[in-house]
Amino acid sequence: MSVVIPESIRERREQVRAFMEQHVYPNESRLLAEDETADALIAELQAKAKEAGLWAPHLPPEAGGSGGGFIEYAYVNEEIGRSAVAQLVFGCQAPDAGNAEILHLYGTPEQKERFLRPLVAGETRSFFGMTEPEVAGSDPTLLRGRAERHGDEWVINAHKWFSSGADGAGFGIVMVVTDPDAEPHRRASMIIVPTDAPGYELVRRIPVMGHTGRGWGTHCETRFTNVRVPVENTLGEPGDGFRIAQKRLGPGRIHHVMRWLGQMQRAFELMCSYALEREAFGSTLAEKQTVQNWIAESAAEIQACRLMTLQAAHRLDEGDEARVEISLVKFYAARVLGEVIDRAIQVHGGLGLTDDTPLALMWRMARGGRVYDGADEVHKMVVARRILRSFEDGGVWRFT
Ligand SMILES: Cc1cc2nc3c(=O)[nH]c(=O)nc-3n(C[C@H](O)[C@H](O)[C@H](O)COP(=O)(O)OP(=O)(O)OC[C@H]3O[C@@H](n4cnc5c(N)ncnc54)[C@H](O)[C@@H]3O)c2cc1C
């Protein structure tokens, strides 16, 4: 893996950076408004991103995107991630990005035409319904939601929560048990459920850390009561749920981390700038050793996260699942993200807690990163088990 950024990627990153400076940062507070005033502006900027050839950078051109692989996306998404709302402007927001990827990989031609095409075009949004309130989301073999086959239809009964973005979504990809007698990892399937299907209910937008949000920014409780969808709405084959979830969650996790790199760097920059201008006890904050320690530690940790992300991206581009690399950077970067933002807030004093800087929102959003797409402890378990297995077999763990 080269640590030198290729020229073509550098140019693409410059384009995205210029777009962010021209269109996103100056409009950020309006774009983040939790009412309908944001909608027209988001649509306007989405059209500009399409015109600029920057739309859907996570997907290859044959799936309707403008992307050129994981390494390129790492550099591009690091820029997009600097603003919490920019992923929506560029059409690469979670959970739509992951849903588009699995529809592209596993969808039938009919599913691609009906669900993938409008999703990638930004004409509709989607949600991903795996987690259930009654059982540990960390262990999806415990899922209770069921789909029973009746002739040519699935009849779905399930209760989900944290169905992010379900408010206003056109469809959901829902993971439910279709064969309770199969071995645990063959029990579940992914089924596409249009939100106008009778029996589907958005129970509530769950308040999360004091915010309920709207539309894309929501985390919803959803219920499926005798929802009937054709068997053709199965993604992949019945029983493929875990396989597809893995395919979705691996790249999805690294996409989150790429955005976090942008958040970390923005917080870092705010911390450094403010430390240089604020004075207390006869010198600027930048001259206090505690603050210097925070700056140096943050710089080292951010760069470590960047290099770990690039390595995982490189493995993914080579066709590897990169499970260890992704888990490593997922839990490590989630912690660094929280700590860097926390230090930046501390340097800002009371100002850091207000909404006059982006830090408070960044901090609130960062906390979820240690839970969603696999809690820290689960990723550590995955990493440790894999490493230990290589020792059990009489070998050693080689860092590559
Ligand atoms: C902001 C946000 C957005 C989300 N979006 C979605 C979405 O769009 N779709 C969706 O389906 N889900 C979504 N989720 C749900 C998320 O994936 C789950 O919260 C996560 O998988 C953990 O499951 P759980 O909440 O049931 O916690 P549990 O599985 O009950 O775990 C609770 C805690 O137990 C500990 N733990 C678990 N296993 C181990 C272990 N092996 N060793 C040590 N400790 C352990 C961890 O500390 C963990 O935090 C979202 C969550 C958040 C916070």
Boltz pocket constraint, residues with backbone or C-beta under 6 A from the ligand:
constraints:
  - pocket:
      binder: B
      contacts: [[A, 95], [A, 127], [A, 128], [A, 129], [A, 130], [A, 131], [A, 132], [A, 135], [A, 136], [A, 137], [A, 138], [A, 139], [A, 161], [A, 162], [A, 163], [A, 164], [A, 219], [A, 368], [A, 370], [A, 371], [A, 372], [A, 373], [A, 374], [A, 375], [A, 376], [A, 377], [A, 378], [A, 381]]
      max_distance: 6.0
